[in-house]
């Protein structure tokens, strides 16, 4: 089962410290703008073993529009990780909904 999170759920999880948002867009995409609090782990170099330790938080994958995040989710599951969530609309939805953007 895959949990597809909305912008509100992602924002609440980041604010409350209950999720670790892993952005799987490429490094140049992340540098141009990303969701504050997210960490970069490009899908082209994705290694589930290298995922940051979530410290009790739930890992949630994000990308531009929800396609690459599903691929990362599949790769992590295939590696035996207990992950099941991604941000369905991704960064494009975040932008269109007026979310704050971090750069760099």
C-alpha positions in Angstrom: 0.0 0.0 0.0 1.3 3.4 -1.0 0.3 6.5 1.0 0.1 9.5 -1.3 0.4 12.7 0.8 -1.0 16.1 0.0 0.8 19.4 0.4 -1.0 20.0 3.7 0.1 16.6 5.1 3.7 17.2 4.0 3.7 20.7 5.5 2.2 19.5 8.8 4.7 16.6 9.0 7.7 18.8 8.4 6.5 21.4 10.9 5.7 18.8 13.5 8.9 16.9 12.9 7.1 13.6 12.0 8.5 13.2 8.5 11.8 13.2 6.8 11.2 14.5 3.2 13.7 13.0 0.8 13.7 14.9 -2.6 14.8 12.6 -5.4 15.1 15.3 -8.1 18.5 15.9 -9.6 21.0 18.1 -7.7 20.6 21.1 -10.1 16.7 20.9 -9.7 17.1 20.9 -5.9 19.5 23.8 -5.9 17.1 25.9 -8.0 14.4 25.4 -5.4 13.2 22.9 -2.9 10.8 22.4 -0.1 12.3 23.8 3.1 13.5 21.0 5.4 13.8 18.4 2.6 17.1 16.6 1.9 18.5 15.9 -1.5 19.1 12.3 -2.8 19.0 12.3 -6.6 17.3 9.3 -8.1 20.1 8.9 -10.7 22.4 8.1 -7.7 19.8 6.6 -5.4 21.0 4.0 -2.9 18.4 3.0 -0.3 21.2 2.0 2.1 22.5 5.6 2.0 19.1 7.1 3.1 19.5 9.4 6.1 18.5 7.9 9.4 15.0 9.2 10.1 15.4 9.5 13.9 11.8 8.3 14.5 10.5 10.3 11.6 8.7 8.7 8.7 10.5 8.8 5.3 8.5 10.5 2.6 9.8 10.8 -1.0 9.2 13.8 -3.2 10.2 14.8 -6.7 8.8 17.2 -9.3 5.4 15.6 -9.8 5.2 12.2 -8.1 6.8 9.9 -10.7 10.4 9.6 -9.5 9.3 9.5 -5.9 7.3 6.4 -6.6 10.4 4.8 -8.3 12.5 5.7 -5.2 9.8 4.1 -3.0 9.9 0.9 -5.1 13.7 0.8 -4.9 13.7 1.3 -1.1 11.1 -1.4 -0.6 13.0 -3.8 -2.8 16.0 -3.2 -0.5 13.8 -4.3 2.4 13.1 -0.9 3.9 9.8 -0.2 5.6 8.7 2.9 3.6 5.3 3.6 2.1 4.8 7.3 1.5 5.4 9.9 -1.1 4.2 13.5 -1.9 1.8 12.9 -4.8 2.1 16.4 -6.4 5.7 16.9 -5.6 7.5 20.2 -5.9 5.3 21.5 -8.7 2.2 21.1 -6.5 4.1 22.8 -3.7 4.9 25.8 -5.9 1.4 26.0 -7.4 -0.1 26.0 -3.9 2.1 28.9 -2.7 4.5 26.9 -0.5 7.7 28.5 0.7 10.7 27.6 -1.4 14.3 27.3 -0.2 17.2 27.7 -2.6 20.8 26.5 -2.7 
